[in-house]
Amino acid sequence: MFEHFIQNYGYYAVFICACLEGEIAVLTAGFLCKRGIMSLQMVIFFAFLGTVITEQCLFFVGRIYGARLLKKYRTLEKKSHKVIEFLQKYSSVFIFGSRFVYGIRNISPIIIGMAKIPPLRFSILNVPAAFIWSVSVAGVGYAFADLLEIAKERVEYLQITALILLCGALLFFIYKKK
């Protein structure tokens, strides 16, 4: 499914999907690069561009509208104080690492903006993290393309992708504790 979507819409699809939780699309695009259908450098560029633009915008949404959102949703306001305290103490690790945790990548910049982290500090950490994310996710798709092609015949492609993402997250948490 993603393979056909990426093939039909190319780098635009990579950009749009990277604006969302786009790991599967960027992995798929990396896979297509190995097959000679797309350029790995262009996939990395559009994934990087999509994720940086989105996260910078979401950061300012949190910074500008965060207080109003918390007032509107009182249950979030009560829980947010602990998260914001944590962010102020460990902001660099959280800003850099949150993009590598599936499911929180797009909400994290909003919360970071609400914590009143300075915009320059966020950008200084966000841009290199986005580059590393783009290179690593597209690179995993490229590196494991042959294995995925063989496994694709036996197992659903999404299951393989989920396994790769799970392994990546597991490695992240193992090294994070050290």
Rosetta blueprint (number, residue, H / E / L):
1 M L
2 F H
3 E H
4 H H
5 F H
6 I H
7 Q H
8 N H
9 Y H
10 G H
11 Y H
12 Y H
13 A H
14 V H
15 F H
16 I H
17 C H
18 A H
19 C H
20 L L
21 E L
22 G L
23 E H
24 I H
25 A H
26 V H
27 L H
28 T H
29 A H
30 G H
31 F H
32 L H
33 C H
34 K H
35 R L
36 G L
37 I L
38 M L
39 S L
40 L H
41 Q H
42 M H
43 V H
44 I H
45 F H
46 F H
47 A H
48 F H
49 L H
50 G H
51 T H
52 V H
53 I H
54 T H
55 E H
56 Q H
57 C H
58 L H
59 F H
60 F H
61 V H
62 G H
63 R H
64 I H
65 Y H
66 G H
67 A H
68 R H
69 L H
70 L H
71 K H
72 K H
73 Y L
74 R H
75 T H
76 L H
77 E H
78 K H
79 K H
80 S H
81 H H
82 K H
83 V H
84 I H
85 E H
86 F H
87 L H
88 Q H
89 K H
90 Y H
91 S H
92 S H
93 V H
94 F H
95 I H
96 F H
97 G H
98 S H
99 R H
100 F H
101 V L
102 Y L
103 G L
104 I L
105 R L
106 N L
107 I L
108 S H
109 P H
110 I H
111 I H
112 I H
113 G H
114 M H
115 A L
116 K L
117 I L
118 P L
119 P H
120 L H
121 R H
122 F H
123 S H
124 I H
125 L H
126 N H
127 V H
128 P H
129 A H
130 A H
131 F H
132 I H
133 W H
134 S H
135 V H
136 S H
137 V H
138 A H
139 G H
140 V H
141 G H
142 Y H
143 A H
144 F L
145 A H
146 D H
147 L H
148 L H
149 E H
150 I H
151 A H
152 K H
153 E L
154 R L
155 V L
156 E L
157 Y H
158 L H
159 Q H
160 I H
161 T H
162 A H
163 L H
164 I H
165 L H
166 L H
167 C H
168 G H
169 A H
170 L H
171 L H
172 F H
173 F H
174 I H
175 Y H
176 K H
177 K H
178 K L
